[in-house]
Amino acid sequence: MLKHLLPRETSFFDYFEKLSVHISEACVILREALAGGMDLRTASSRVKDVEHAADSITHECIEALHKTFITPFDRGDIHNLVKHLDDIIDLVEAAVVRMDLYEVDAIRPEALELADLLVKAAGTIGETVRGLRRLGKSSGIPALCIELHRIENQADVVHRTALVRLFHENEERAIYVFKWKEILEYLERATDQCEDVANIIEGVLIEAS
């Protein structure tokens, strides 16, 4: 009798997977814009649409979390995971919007490197959250989390190199330096969020073991 009175379990895995798809979409748009395959105004508009769709999924997931009695793992972990997935898209959007706003022309090569790393991280996140449906070593999640840590470490190196070159080559162009420093920092913070996702999922694995 009791089971009929309790709210039906929501498939939170669906929310994670939908967000991972939007992360990939946003990162691909970013890379395409930096590679010259899409004008910045179009990229900005498209990534905003992706961000709005991701926000809707995030809000829906959090509402479901408040209403669901039984969850597949810790409620706090679910909330943190969905928020960090959404934050990745927010940071990518912030970078693309500023590229458009600042009307950047010559693209910094390190920005494209960071975009490539974000596309890789997005694909890895997609595999990782799909593995959550079958928690355990057989899911391949531990190796995927290690890959996310590796990507973030690589992004740190690229970011530091980018800042050194930016300041060294443009000492007399303060506004140019300001614009690109901000854009590069958004991209680097997005990779940090990808690593945070790995940290949360690793914690889920520990709790489930």
N, C-alpha and C positions, 0 to 999 in steps of 0.2 A: 504493500500500500504506500509506504514511504517513498519509494522510487518514483511513483507517479506524481507525487507532490513536489519533488525537487525539480529545479530547472534542468532542461536537457543540456548535456555537455556540449559546449561549443568546440569546434575544431580550430583551436588556436594555430595549429600547424598551417592551416589555409592562409591565415593572416600573414604569418611569417613568410610563406612562399610568395604570396602576392607582393609583399613589400620588396622581397629580393628581386623580383622581376622588374619592379619600378626602379630599383637601385641600378640594375644593369642598363635600363633604358636611359636614365639620367647620365650615367658614366659614358655611354656610347655617344650621346649627343655632345657631351663635353669634348670627347676626343675628336669627334668629327669637326667640331667648330675650331679646335686648336690646329687640326691638320689642314684646315682650309676647305673642307668639303661641305661646309654649311656656313652661311653668313651669321654674324653674331645676333642680329635682331631675330632671325628665325629660331636660332638655338635658344635664345633667352625665352621666347614665347613657348617653345615646345617643352623646355625643362620646367617652366612654371606650371604647365598643365600636368606634367608628371608629379610635381611636388604637391599640387592640390589633390590629385587622386590618392597619393600616398597618405596625405593628412586624413582623408576620409576613412581610409582603411585603419589607420592608427586610432582614430577616435572610436570607430566601430569596435575595434578590438578591446579598447579600454572599457567601453560601456559593457561589453560582453563579460569582461573580467569581473565587473562589479555584480553582475547578475548570475554568474555561474558558481554553483556550489562546489563542484568537483572539477579540478584542473589537472592537466597531465603532469605538471611539475609545479614548483613553488610559484605562488602568485606574484611575489616580488620579482622573481626572475623573468616571468612572462612580461611584466610591465617594463622592466629595464631593457629587455631584449627588443620589444617593439619600439620603444622610444629611441634606442640607439640606431636601429635600422632606419627609422624615419629621419634621424639627425644626419645620417650620411647624405641623404637626398637633399636636405636643407642646405648643407655645406656646399654640395656640388652646384645647387641652384645659385647660391650666393656668389660663387666664383664666376659662373656663366653670366649672371646679371651684371656683375661689375665689369666684366670684359666688354659687354655691350655698352654699359653706362659710360665707361672711360674711353670708349672707342679705340681700343688698342689695335695696333696695326701689325708691326713685326712681332711675331709670337716668340716668346722665350722658349728655347729648346727643352729646358728642364720642365716647363709646364706641360709640354706634350709627354715627356717621360712620366710625370706624375699621373697624367690622364691614362696612359697605358697601364700603369700599376693599379689604378682604380678600377679599370675594366677587368683586370685579372682578379682583383680582390672581390669585385661584384660577382664574378662567376664562381669563385670559391665559396662565397657566402651562400649563393644559391644552392650549391651542393651540400653545404653544411646544414642549412635549415631543413632541407629535404631529409637529411639523415636523422633529424630529431624524431621522426616518426618511428624509428627503430633504434632507440637509445642503446648504447653499448659499443664495444670495440668493433663489432662487425659492421657498424654504420660507417666506419671510415672517418668519423668526426675528428678524432685526435690528430690524425695526419693533416686534415684540412685546416684545423686550428693552427698547427705549426706553420703551415703555408701562409696563413694570414699574418702571423707574427713576422715571418720572413719578408713579406711584402712591405709591411709597415717599417721594418728596419731599413729596407732598401729605399723607401720613400724618404726617410729621415736623411739619408746620405744625399739623395738628389736635392732635397730642400736646402740643406746646408750649402751644397755646392752652388745652387742657384742664387742664394743670397750673397755669397762671396763674389760671384761674377757680376751680379746686379750692381752692388755697391762699387766694385772696382772699376767697372766699365762706364758708369754713369754718375760720377761724382758731381758733375755740374748740372745734372738734370733731376732735381729734387722731386718734382711732380711725377715724372716717369718712374722713379724709384718707388715712390709712395704707392702708385697704382699697382705695380707688379708685385711689390712686397705683400700687399694685402691679398691679391689674387693667389699668390703662391702659398700664403699661410692658410687660406681656406682649403686649398687642395691638400695640404699636408694634414690639416685637422680632419679632413674626411678620411684619410688613411688611418689616423689615430682612432677614429670611431669604428673602423673596420676591425682593428685589433681589439677594441673594447667588446665588440660582438663576440670575438673569439674567447675573450676572458669570461664573459657571461656564460657561454655555452660550455666551456670547460668546467665551470662551477656546477652547471646542471648535471654534467656527466659524473662528477664526483658525488653529488647528492644521490644520483640514481644507482651508483655502484654498491 
